[in-house]
Amino acid sequence: MLPEIKIHNGWLQNVTHIPSPHHDERPENIIPSLLVIHNISLPPGQFGGPYINQLFTGTLDPTEHAFF
């Protein structure tokens, strides 16, 4: 059975939400038409750690790993 999707105040519940500095205000009366869910690992095949959050918040240090 698939888990129930819960939304509260426009946000999915039971997921990690990491605000990005790479956005601006949505124009008035515009409804989102796309949800992007990323399923990646950094470096490839290595799960966990801080690198995904750092990538999407613009704080990834390219000298931390040869892949970057």
PDB file of N, CA, C and O in Angstrom:
ATOM      1  N   MET A   1       0.839  -1.180   0.000  1.00  0.00           N
ATOM      2  CA  MET A   1       0.000   0.000   0.000  1.00  0.00           C
ATOM      3  C   MET A   1       0.888   1.249   0.000  1.00  0.00           C
ATOM      4  O   MET A   1       1.883   1.313   0.722  1.00  0.00           O
ATOM      5  N   LEU A   2       0.527   2.211  -0.794  1.00  0.00           N
ATOM      6  CA  LEU A   2       1.286   3.457  -0.863  1.00  0.00           C
ATOM      7  C   LEU A   2       0.979   4.343   0.335  1.00  0.00           C
ATOM      8  O   LEU A   2      -0.145   4.341   0.836  1.00  0.00           O
ATOM      9  N   PRO A   3       1.979   5.110   0.804  1.00  0.00           N
ATOM     10  CA  PRO A   3       1.710   6.018   1.922  1.00  0.00           C
ATOM     11  C   PRO A   3       0.775   7.145   1.494  1.00  0.00           C
ATOM     12  O   PRO A   3       0.750   7.541   0.329  1.00  0.00           O
ATOM     13  N   GLU A   4       0.020   7.644   2.440  1.00  0.00           N
ATOM     14  CA  GLU A   4      -0.902   8.746   2.183  1.00  0.00           C
ATOM     15  C   GLU A   4      -0.111  10.039   2.013  1.00  0.00           C
ATOM     16  O   GLU A   4       0.813  10.314   2.778  1.00  0.00           O
ATOM     17  N   ILE A   5      -0.475  10.821   1.019  1.00  0.00           N
ATOM     18  CA  ILE A   5       0.148  12.128   0.806  1.00  0.00           C
ATOM     19  C   ILE A   5      -0.652  13.157   1.583  1.00  0.00           C
ATOM     20  O   ILE A   5      -1.855  13.312   1.372  1.00  0.00           O
ATOM     21  N   LYS A   6       0.021  13.856   2.477  1.00  0.00           N
ATOM     22  CA  LYS A   6      -0.641  14.870   3.292  1.00  0.00           C
ATOM     23  C   LYS A   6      -0.068  16.238   2.956  1.00  0.00           C
ATOM     24  O   LYS A   6       1.146  16.408   2.852  1.00  0.00           O
ATOM     25  N   ILE A   7      -0.955  17.209   2.789  1.00  0.00           N
ATOM     26  CA  ILE A   7      -0.557  18.583   2.493  1.00  0.00           C
ATOM     27  C   ILE A   7      -1.146  19.482   3.568  1.00  0.00           C
ATOM     28  O   ILE A   7      -2.325  19.370   3.905  1.00  0.00           O
ATOM     29  N   HIS A   8      -0.319  20.375   4.106  1.00  0.00           N
ATOM     30  CA  HIS A   8      -0.766  21.327   5.120  1.00  0.00           C
ATOM     31  C   HIS A   8      -0.254  22.710   4.738  1.00  0.00           C
ATOM     32  O   HIS A   8       0.951  22.912   4.587  1.00  0.00           O
ATOM     33  N   ASN A   9      -1.164  23.653   4.583  1.00  0.00           N
ATOM     34  CA  ASN A   9      -0.807  25.026   4.186  1.00  0.00           C
ATOM     35  C   ASN A   9       0.033  25.055   2.909  1.00  0.00           C
ATOM     36  O   ASN A   9       0.938  25.879   2.773  1.00  0.00           O
ATOM     37  N   GLY A  10      -0.271  24.155   1.977  1.00  0.00           N
ATOM     38  CA  GLY A  10       0.424  24.145   0.697  1.00  0.00           C
ATOM     39  C   GLY A  10       1.735  23.383   0.685  1.00  0.00           C
ATOM     40  O   GLY A  10       2.419  23.364  -0.338  1.00  0.00           O
ATOM     41  N   TRP A  11       2.105  22.752   1.796  1.00  0.00           N
ATOM     42  CA  TRP A  11       3.373  22.021   1.883  1.00  0.00           C
ATOM     43  C   TRP A  11       3.106  20.535   2.102  1.00  0.00           C
ATOM     44  O   TRP A  11       2.232  20.162   2.885  1.00  0.00           O
ATOM     45  N   LEU A  12       3.872  19.685   1.400  1.00  0.00           N
ATOM     46  CA  LEU A  12       3.813  18.249   1.660  1.00  0.00           C
ATOM     47  C   LEU A  12       4.302  17.986   3.073  1.00  0.00           C
ATOM     48  O   LEU A  12       5.278  18.587   3.522  1.00  0.00           O
ATOM     49  N   GLN A  13       3.630  17.100   3.762  1.00  0.00           N
ATOM     50  CA  GLN A  13       4.030  16.731   5.113  1.00  0.00           C
ATOM     51  C   GLN A  13       4.925  15.495   5.078  1.00  0.00           C
ATOM     52  O   GLN A  13       4.896  14.720   4.122  1.00  0.00           O
ATOM     53  N   ASN A  14       5.713  15.323   6.123  1.00  0.00           N
ATOM     54  CA  ASN A  14       6.606  14.168   6.285  1.00  0.00           C
ATOM     55  C   ASN A  14       7.675  14.092   5.200  1.00  0.00           C
ATOM     56  O   ASN A  14       8.093  13.002   4.808  1.00  0.00           O
ATOM     57  N   VAL A  15       8.113  15.243   4.721  1.00  0.00           N
ATOM     58  CA  VAL A  15       9.228  15.325   3.785  1.00  0.00           C
ATOM     59  C   VAL A  15      10.198  16.382   4.301  1.00  0.00           C
ATOM     60  O   VAL A  15       9.839  17.216   5.132  1.00  0.00           O
ATOM     61  N   THR A  16      11.418  16.338   3.807  1.00  0.00           N
ATOM     62  CA  THR A  16      12.402  17.340   4.186  1.00  0.00           C
ATOM     63  C   THR A  16      12.207  18.577   3.327  1.00  0.00           C
ATOM     64  O   THR A  16      12.166  18.483   2.101  1.00  0.00           O
ATOM     65  N   HIS A  17      12.087  19.721   3.952  1.00  0.00           N
ATOM     66  CA  HIS A  17      11.944  20.988   3.238  1.00  0.00           C
ATOM     67  C   HIS A  17      13.174  21.830   3.531  1.00  0.00           C
ATOM     68  O   HIS A  17      13.439  22.184   4.679  1.00  0.00           O
ATOM     69  N   ILE A  18      13.917  22.146   2.487  1.00  0.00           N
ATOM     70  CA  ILE A  18      15.111  22.973   2.627  1.00  0.00           C
ATOM     71  C   ILE A  18      14.915  24.196   1.744  1.00  0.00           C
ATOM     72  O   ILE A  18      15.004  24.097   0.521  1.00  0.00           O
ATOM     73  N   PRO A  19      14.650  25.345   2.349  1.00  0.00           N
ATOM     74  CA  PRO A  19      14.431  26.562   1.558  1.00  0.00           C
ATOM     75  C   PRO A  19      15.661  26.899   0.713  1.00  0.00           C
ATOM     76  O   PRO A  19      16.792  26.826   1.192  1.00  0.00           O
ATOM     77  N   SER A  20      15.430  27.263  -0.526  1.00  0.00           N
ATOM     78  CA  SER A  20      16.510  27.631  -1.436  1.00  0.00           C
ATOM     79  C   SER A  20      16.649  29.145  -1.507  1.00  0.00           C
ATOM     80  O   SER A  20      15.648  29.862  -1.515  1.00  0.00           O
ATOM     81  N   PRO A  21      17.883  29.633  -1.559  1.00  0.00           N
ATOM     82  CA  PRO A  21      18.076  31.064  -1.760  1.00  0.00           C
ATOM     83  C   PRO A  21      17.885  31.458  -3.229  1.00  0.00           C
ATOM     84  O   PRO A  21      17.932  32.643  -3.560  1.00  0.00           O
ATOM     85  N   HIS A  22      17.671  30.476  -4.109  1.00  0.00           N
ATOM     86  CA  HIS A  22      17.575  30.719  -5.552  1.00  0.00           C
ATOM     87  C   HIS A  22      16.117  30.805  -5.998  1.00  0.00           C
ATOM     88  O   HIS A  22      15.670  29.997  -6.812  1.00  0.00           O
ATOM     89  N   HIS A  23      15.380  31.770  -5.473  1.00  0.00           N
ATOM     90  CA  HIS A  23      13.977  31.925  -5.858  1.00  0.00           C
ATOM     91  C   HIS A  23      13.560  33.368  -5.633  1.00  0.00           C
ATOM     92  O   HIS A  23      14.290  34.155  -5.029  1.00  0.00           O
ATOM     93  N   ASP A  24      12.400  33.694  -6.118  1.00  0.00           N
ATOM     94  CA  ASP A  24      11.808  35.000  -5.843  1.00  0.00           C
ATOM     95  C   ASP A  24      10.311  34.787  -5.621  1.00  0.00           C
ATOM     96  O   ASP A  24       9.834  33.652  -5.636  1.00  0.00           O
ATOM     97  N   GLU A  25       9.585  35.861  -5.420  1.00  0.00           N
ATOM     98  CA  GLU A  25       8.156  35.746  -5.154  1.00  0.00           C
ATOM     99  C   GLU A  25       7.406  35.287  -6.403  1.00  0.00           C
ATOM    100  O   GLU A  25       7.716  35.713  -7.516  1.00  0.00           O
ATOM    101  N   ARG A  26       6.430  34.426  -6.211  1.00  0.00           N
ATOM    102  CA  ARG A  26       5.584  33.981  -7.310  1.00  0.00           C
ATOM    103  C   ARG A  26       4.658  35.128  -7.695  1.00  0.00           C
ATOM    104  O   ARG A  26       4.099  35.787  -6.819  1.00  0.00           O
ATOM    105  N   PRO A  27       4.488  35.378  -8.993  1.00  0.00           N
ATOM    106  CA  PRO A  27       3.552  36.425  -9.416  1.00  0.00           C
ATOM    107  C   PRO A  27       2.147  36.152  -8.880  1.00  0.00           C
ATOM    108  O   PRO A  27       1.744  34.997  -8.741  1.00  0.00           O
ATOM    109  N   GLU A  28       1.418  37.199  -8.586  1.00  0.00           N
ATOM    110  CA  GLU A  28       0.069  37.077  -8.045  1.00  0.00           C
ATOM    111  C   GLU A  28      -0.834  36.306  -9.008  1.00  0.00           C
ATOM    112  O   GLU A  28      -0.724  36.458 -10.224  1.00  0.00           O
ATOM    113  N   ASN A  29      -1.709  35.493  -8.469  1.00  0.00           N
ATOM    114  CA  ASN A  29      -2.697  34.700  -9.220  1.00  0.00           C
ATOM    115  C   ASN A  29      -2.078  33.620 -10.105  1.00  0.00           C
ATOM    116  O   ASN A  29      -2.732  33.142 -11.032  1.00  0.00           O
ATOM    117  N   ILE A  30      -0.839  33.229  -9.841  1.00  0.00           N
ATOM    118  CA  ILE A  30      -0.202  32.150 -10.597  1.00  0.00           C
ATOM    119  C   ILE A  30      -0.203  30.894  -9.725  1.00  0.00           C
ATOM    120  O   ILE A  30       0.263  30.917  -8.586  1.00  0.00           O
ATOM    121  N   ILE A  31      -0.723  29.816 -10.266  1.00  0.00           N
ATOM    122  CA  ILE A  31      -0.777  28.546  -9.555  1.00  0.00           C
ATOM    123  C   ILE A  31       0.368  27.672 -10.059  1.00  0.00           C
ATOM    124  O   ILE A  31       0.562  27.568 -11.270  1.00  0.00           O
ATOM    125  N   PRO A  32       1.129  27.042  -9.168  1.00  0.00           N
ATOM    126  CA  PRO A  32       2.210  26.159  -9.619  1.00  0.00           C
ATOM    127  C   PRO A  32       1.659  25.052 -10.518  1.00  0.00           C
ATOM    128  O   PRO A  32       0.588  24.502 -10.262  1.00  0.00           O
ATOM    129  N   SER A  33       2.404  24.739 -11.565  1.00  0.00           N
ATOM    130  CA  SER A  33       1.971  23.696 -12.494  1.00  0.00           C
ATOM    131  C   SER A  33       2.965  22.537 -12.560  1.00  0.00           C
ATOM    132  O   SER A  33       2.781  21.600 -13.336  1.00  0.00           O
ATOM    133  N   LEU A  34       4.026  22.605 -11.738  1.00  0.00           N
ATOM    134  CA  LEU A  34       5.060  21.580 -11.796  1.00  0.00           C
ATOM    135  C   LEU A  34       5.645  21.358 -10.410  1.00  0.00           C
ATOM    136  O   LEU A  34       5.919  22.315  -9.685  1.00  0.00           O
ATOM    137  N   LEU A  35       5.835  20.109 -10.047  1.00  0.00           N
ATOM    138  CA  LEU A  35       6.527  19.733  -8.824  1.00  0.00           C
ATOM    139  C   LEU A  35       7.713  18.884  -9.239  1.00  0.00           C
ATOM    140  O   LEU A  35       7.543  17.863  -9.905  1.00  0.00           O
ATOM    141  N   VAL A  36       8.902  19.291  -8.859  1.00  0.00           N
ATOM    142  CA  VAL A  36      10.116  18.546  -9.182  1.00  0.00           C
ATOM    143  C   VAL A  36      10.598  17.863  -7.908  1.00  0.00           C
ATOM    144  O   VAL A  36      10.822  18.517  -6.890  1.00  0.00           O
ATOM    145  N   ILE A  37      10.754  16.556  -7.971  1.00  0.00           N
ATOM    146  CA  ILE A  37      11.291  15.792  -6.854  1.00  0.00           C
ATOM    147  C   ILE A  37      12.623  15.222  -7.310  1.00  0.00           C
ATOM    148  O   ILE A  37      12.681  14.428  -8.249  1.00  0.00           O
ATOM    149  N   HIS A  38      13.684  15.628  -6.647  1.00  0.00           N
ATOM    150  CA  HIS A  38      15.023  15.170  -7.006  1.00  0.00           C
ATOM    151  C   HIS A  38      15.329  13.867  -6.274  1.00  0.00           C
ATOM    152  O   HIS A  38      15.043  13.725  -5.085  1.00  0.00           O
ATOM    153  N   ASN A  39      15.905  12.934  -6.992  1.00  0.00           N
ATOM    154  CA  ASN A  39      16.316  11.658  -6.406  1.00  0.00           C
ATOM    155  C   ASN A  39      17.732  11.381  -6.887  1.00  0.00           C
ATOM    156  O   ASN A  39      17.949  10.576  -7.793  1.00  0.00           O
ATOM    157  N   ILE A  40      18.696  12.064  -6.266  1.00  0.00           N
ATOM    158  CA  ILE A  40      20.084  11.953  -6.699  1.00  0.00           C
ATOM    159  C   ILE A  40      20.972  11.668  -5.496  1.00  0.00           C
ATOM    160  O   ILE A  40      20.542  11.779  -4.348  1.00  0.00           O
ATOM    161  N   SER A  41      22.205  11.302  -5.775  1.00  0.00           N
ATOM    162  CA  SER A  41      23.211  11.138  -4.730  1.00  0.00           C
ATOM    163  C   SER A  41      24.460  11.896  -5.155  1.00  0.00           C
ATOM    164  O   SER A  41      24.771  11.993  -6.342  1.00  0.00           O
ATOM    165  N   LEU A  42      25.153  12.419  -4.190  1.00  0.00           N
ATOM    166  CA  LEU A  42      26.422  13.115  -4.438  1.00  0.00           C
ATOM    167  C   LEU A  42      27.423  12.674  -3.389  1.00  0.00           C
ATOM    168  O   LEU A  42      27.142  12.683  -2.190  1.00  0.00           O
ATOM    169  N   PRO A  43      28.599  12.288  -3.866  1.00  0.00           N
ATOM    170  CA  PRO A  43      28.954  11.836  -5.208  1.00  0.00           C
ATOM    171  C   PRO A  43      28.059  10.656  -5.617  1.00  0.00           C
ATOM    172  O   PRO A  43      27.405  10.050  -4.767  1.00  0.00           O
ATOM    173  N   PRO A  44      28.031  10.334  -6.904  1.00  0.00           N
ATOM    174  CA  PRO A  44      27.163   9.252  -7.359  1.00  0.00           C
ATOM    175  C   PRO A  44      27.375   7.967  -6.547  1.00  0.00           C
ATOM    176  O   PRO A  44      28.503   7.527  -6.326  1.00  0.00           O
ATOM    177  N   GLY A  45      26.257   7.386  -6.116  1.00  0.00           N
ATOM    178  CA  GLY A  45      26.302   6.142  -5.367  1.00  0.00           C
ATOM    179  C   GLY A  45      26.551   6.296  -3.880  1.00  0.00           C
ATOM    180  O   GLY A  45      26.512   5.309  -3.146  1.00  0.00           O
ATOM    181  N   GLN A  46      26.805   7.516  -3.419  1.00  0.00           N
ATOM    182  CA  GLN A  46      27.021   7.761  -1.988  1.00  0.00           C
ATOM    183  C   GLN A  46      25.820   8.524  -1.441  1.00  0.00           C
ATOM    184  O   GLN A  46      25.577   9.670  -1.819  1.00  0.00           O
ATOM    185  N   PHE A  47      25.079   7.887  -0.556  1.00  0.00           N
ATOM    186  CA  PHE A  47      23.850   8.471  -0.030  1.00  0.00           C
ATOM    187  C   PHE A  47      24.078   8.980   1.385  1.00  0.00           C
ATOM    188  O   PHE A  47      24.924   8.465   2.115  1.00  0.00           O
ATOM    189  N   GLY A  48      23.317   9.993   1.761  1.00  0.00           N
ATOM    190  CA  GLY A  48      23.505  10.617   3.063  1.00  0.00           C
ATOM    191  C   GLY A  48      24.547  11.722   2.953  1.00  0.00           C
ATOM    192  O   GLY A  48      25.099  11.959   1.879  1.00  0.00           O
ATOM    193  N   GLY A  49      24.804  12.373   4.031  1.00  0.00           N
ATOM    194  CA  GLY A  49      25.785  13.452   4.030  1.00  0.00           C
ATOM    195  C   GLY A  49      25.175  14.775   3.602  1.00  0.00           C
ATOM    196  O   GLY A  49      23.989  14.836   3.279  1.00  0.00           O
ATOM    197  N   PRO A  50      25.965  15.824   3.598  1.00  0.00           N
ATOM    198  CA  PRO A  50      25.450  17.177   3.395  1.00  0.00           C
ATOM    199  C   PRO A  50      25.414  17.664   1.950  1.00  0.00           C
ATOM    200  O   PRO A  50      24.895  18.749   1.685  1.00  0.00           O
ATOM    201  N   TYR A  51      25.954  16.891   1.010  1.00  0.00           N
ATOM    202  CA  TYR A  51      26.218  17.446  -0.320  1.00  0.00           C
ATOM    203  C   TYR A  51      24.981  17.826  -1.124  1.00  0.00           C
ATOM    204  O   TYR A  51      25.017  18.818  -1.851  1.00  0.00           O
ATOM    205  N   ILE A  52      23.898  17.079  -1.021  1.00  0.00           N
ATOM    206  CA  ILE A  52      22.682  17.422  -1.773  1.00  0.00           C
ATOM    207  C   ILE A  52      22.141  18.768  -1.306  1.00  0.00           C
ATOM    208  O   ILE A  52      21.838  19.636  -2.124  1.00  0.00           O
ATOM    209  N   ASN A  53      22.020  18.940   0.005  1.00  0.00           N
ATOM    210  CA  ASN A  53      21.537  20.224   0.529  1.00  0.00           C
ATOM    211  C   ASN A  53      22.453  21.357   0.100  1.00  0.00           C
ATOM    212  O   ASN A  53      21.985  22.431  -0.280  1.00  0.00           O
ATOM    213  N   GLN A  54      23.749  21.120   0.160  1.00  0.00           N
ATOM    214  CA  GLN A  54      24.706  22.154  -0.233  1.00  0.00           C
ATOM    215  C   GLN A  54      24.570  22.498  -1.717  1.00  0.00           C
ATOM    216  O   GLN A  54      24.659  23.668  -2.089  1.00  0.00           O
ATOM    217  N   LEU A  55      24.357  21.494  -2.564  1.00  0.00           N
ATOM    218  CA  LEU A  55      24.191  21.743  -3.998  1.00  0.00           C
ATOM    219  C   LEU A  55      23.010  22.666  -4.261  1.00  0.00           C
ATOM    220  O   LEU A  55      23.133  23.643  -4.999  1.00  0.00           O
ATOM    221  N   PHE A  56      21.865  22.357  -3.657  1.00  0.00           N
ATOM    222  CA  PHE A  56      20.654  23.124  -3.948  1.00  0.00           C
ATOM    223  C   PHE A  56      20.557  24.445  -3.194  1.00  0.00           C
ATOM    224  O   PHE A  56      19.675  25.256  -3.475  1.00  0.00           O
ATOM    225  N   THR A  57      21.456  24.667  -2.241  1.00  0.00           N
ATOM    226  CA  THR A  57      21.476  25.959  -1.549  1.00  0.00           C
ATOM    227  C   THR A  57      22.672  26.805  -1.966  1.00  0.00           C
ATOM    228  O   THR A  57      22.905  27.873  -1.400  1.00  0.00           O
ATOM    229  N   GLY A  58      23.427  26.337  -2.948  1.00  0.00           N
ATOM    230  CA  GLY A  58      24.541  27.119  -3.474  1.00  0.00           C
ATOM    231  C   GLY A  58      25.753  27.168  -2.558  1.00  0.00           C
ATOM    232  O   GLY A  58      26.554  28.099  -2.643  1.00  0.00           O
ATOM    233  N   THR A  59      25.899  26.168  -1.677  1.00  0.00           N
ATOM    234  CA  THR A  59      27.011  26.187  -0.731  1.00  0.00           C
ATOM    235  C   THR A  59      27.960  25.006  -0.901  1.00  0.00           C
ATOM    236  O   THR A  59      28.814  24.777  -0.045  1.00  0.00           O
ATOM    237  N   LEU A  60      27.827  24.258  -1.986  1.00  0.00           N
ATOM    238  CA  LEU A  60      28.684  23.096  -2.213  1.00  0.00           C
ATOM    239  C   LEU A  60      30.103  23.552  -2.535  1.00  0.00           C
ATOM    240  O   LEU A  60      30.316  24.347  -3.451  1.00  0.00           O
ATOM    241  N   ASP A  61      31.060  23.048  -1.783  1.00  0.00           N
ATOM    242  CA  ASP A  61      32.473  23.373  -2.002  1.00  0.00           C
ATOM    243  C   ASP A  61      33.032  22.399  -3.039  1.00  0.00           C
ATOM    244  O   ASP A  61      33.141  21.206  -2.758  1.00  0.00           O
ATOM    245  N   PRO A  62      33.387  22.882  -4.231  1.00  0.00           N
ATOM    246  CA  PRO A  62      33.855  21.976  -5.287  1.00  0.00           C
ATOM    247  C   PRO A  62      35.184  21.303  -4.968  1.00  0.00           C
ATOM    248  O   PRO A  62      35.571  20.357  -5.654  1.00  0.00           O
ATOM    249  N   THR A  63      35.886  21.766  -3.947  1.00  0.00           N
ATOM    250  CA  THR A  63      37.157  21.134  -3.584  1.00  0.00           C
ATOM    251  C   THR A  63      36.970  19.974  -2.603  1.00  0.00           C
ATOM    252  O   THR A  63      37.940  19.298  -2.262  1.00  0.00           O
ATOM    253  N   GLU A  64      35.733  19.733  -2.144  1.00  0.00           N
ATOM    254  CA  GLU A  64      35.471  18.679  -1.158  1.00  0.00           C
ATOM    255  C   GLU A  64      35.615  17.269  -1.738  1.00  0.00           C
ATOM    256  O   GLU A  64      35.941  16.332  -1.009  1.00  0.00           O
ATOM    257  N   HIS A  65      35.378  17.115  -3.034  1.00  0.00           N
ATOM    258  CA  HIS A  65      35.416  15.778  -3.639  1.00  0.00           C
ATOM    259  C   HIS A  65      35.821  15.920  -5.103  1.00  0.00           C
ATOM    260  O   HIS A  65      35.451  16.894  -5.759  1.00  0.00           O
ATOM    261  N   ALA A  66      36.567  14.968  -5.606  1.00  0.00           N
ATOM    262  CA  ALA A  66      37.043  15.025  -6.997  1.00  0.00           C
ATOM    263  C   ALA A  66      35.893  15.047  -8.001  1.00  0.00           C
ATOM    264  O   ALA A  66      36.046  15.622  -9.079  1.00  0.00           O
ATOM    265  N   PHE A  67      34.740  14.437  -7.684  1.00  0.00           N
ATOM    266  CA  PHE A  67      33.602  14.433  -8.603  1.00  0.00           C
ATOM    267  C   PHE A  67      33.046  15.834  -8.823  1.00  0.00           C
ATOM    268  O   PHE A  67      32.553  16.139  -9.908  1.00  0.00           O
ATOM    269  N   PHE A  68      33.121  16.691  -7.804  1.00  0.00           N
ATOM    270  CA  PHE A  68      32.538  18.025  -7.897  1.00  0.00           C
ATOM    271  C   PHE A  68      33.370  18.910  -8.795  1.00  0.00           C
ATOM    272  O   PHE A  68      33.034  20.077  -8.995  1.00  0.00           O
TER     273      PHE A  68
END
